[in-house]
Amino acid sequence: MIITIREEVYKKLLRIKREGESLRSF
């Protein structure tokens, strides 16, 4: 399975978005 740079960036964006939502809940 080939992992493209776009997929890596997408995963990072999802992680940042998830962390942002968790910080917002505080």
N, CA, C and O of each residue as an XYZ file, in Angstrom:
104
protein
N       0.844     -1.200      0.000
C       0.000      0.000      0.000
C       0.879      1.251      0.000
O       1.780      1.393      0.827
N       0.607      2.132     -0.921
C       1.424      3.345     -1.040
C       0.796      4.481     -0.234
O      -0.369      4.831     -0.425
N       1.593      5.045      0.667
C       1.097      6.172      1.463
C       1.586      7.468      0.826
O       2.789      7.718      0.748
N       0.653      8.279      0.376
C       1.027      9.530     -0.276
C       1.217     10.626      0.750
O       0.722     10.532      1.873
N       1.934     11.664      0.363
C       2.157     12.792      1.270
C       0.820     13.418      1.644
O       0.630     13.890      2.765
N      -0.099     13.413      0.689
C      -1.418     14.007      0.930
C      -2.129     13.294      2.071
O      -2.790     13.928      2.893
N      -1.988     11.968      2.117
C      -2.634     11.198      3.190
C      -2.013     11.542      4.540
O      -2.718     11.647      5.544
N      -0.685     11.718      4.562
C      -0.010     12.063      5.814
C      -0.495     13.418      6.310
O      -0.774     13.592      7.497
N      -0.594     14.381      5.387
C      -1.055     15.725      5.758
C      -2.493     15.659      6.253
O      -2.865     16.336      7.211
N      -3.302     14.827      5.581
C      -4.707     14.688      5.959
C      -4.825     14.154      7.382
O      -5.654     14.617      8.166
N      -3.978     13.164      7.705
C      -3.999     12.591      9.059
C      -3.606     13.642     10.085
O      -4.201     13.720     11.160
N      -2.599     14.455      9.753
C      -2.151     15.502     10.678
C      -3.256     16.522     10.895
O      -3.483     16.976     12.016
N      -3.947     16.881      9.803
C      -5.032     17.863      9.917
C      -6.146     17.318     10.801
O      -6.705     18.046     11.620
N      -6.470     16.030     10.635
C      -7.525     15.426     11.457
C      -7.113     15.429     12.922
O      -7.927     15.695     13.807
N      -5.819     15.125     13.172
C      -5.330     15.084     14.554
C      -5.398     16.475     15.181
O      -5.823     16.622     16.326
N      -4.978     17.498     14.426
C      -5.003     18.877     14.933
C      -6.441     19.303     15.194
O      -6.736     19.943     16.204
N      -7.336     18.943     14.271
C      -8.745     19.307     14.416
C      -9.321     18.656     15.666
O     -10.081     19.276     16.410
N      -8.947     17.389     15.887
C      -9.456     16.655     17.043
C      -8.937     17.285     18.333
O      -9.684     17.436     19.300
N      -7.647     17.655     18.345
C      -7.064     18.265     19.537
C      -7.693     19.628     19.791
O      -7.928     20.011     20.937
N      -7.966     20.362     18.704
C      -8.576     21.690     18.831
C      -9.949     21.589     19.470
O     -10.316     22.413     20.307
N     -10.711     20.568     19.067
C     -12.046     20.385     19.631
C     -11.953     20.018     21.108
O     -12.780     20.457     21.908
N     -10.950     19.215     21.477
C     -10.799     18.804     22.870
C     -10.400     20.003     23.729
O     -10.844     20.137     24.870
N      -9.549     20.883     23.163
C      -9.126     22.066     23.910
C     -10.302     23.028     24.061
O     -10.432     23.710     25.077
N     -11.150     23.074     23.046
C     -12.299     23.972     23.056
C     -13.305     23.553     24.133
O     -14.046     24.385     24.657
N     -13.322     22.263     24.454
C     -14.295     21.747     25.420
C     -13.915     22.118     26.849
O     -14.750     22.037     27.750
N     -12.669     22.523     27.065
C     -12.222     22.839     28.428
C     -12.898     24.090     28.973
O     -12.632     24.493     30.105
